[in-house]
Amino acid sequence: MSTLLLNTLTGKTSAGSIVVTGEGGSNTTNIQQGLIKSWCNFNGTGTIASRDSFNVGSLTDRGTGMYEVNFTTNMGNANHCPTGNTNVNANTDNFQSAGFCPLGTSHSSMTGNSTSNVSFGSFDGGDTYADAALNFVSVNGDLA
């Protein structure tokens, strides 16, 4: 058996793209496009704090149930695709979808997604913002 050890893997194209043939043998996937560019697992109650993350420089508490995840390396544009969920009550399995900005006109401090961050809110069982003990956010898109 042979082992290939690399520190860097770059494609031959001018962009350094690498395309991998999919499981079916005919479709391909671009590795750079398919990777998650940022993710964070954090506590949104009291003093918010990251439990673990990738490409996250800091978190900002924008008020009850409103958060901003600030990237270490910016995205190429503000059209990235954030996903996530929250759990307002950590003692239950009641996970809910996170609401990504803009979060509504009543929250003027929320600016929406930008190249440097993603903002979102956690909600109770209805439309009321509530601090969440468990928050999970991931972002797909192009890095700058």
Disulfide bonds with the S-S distance in Angstrom:
none
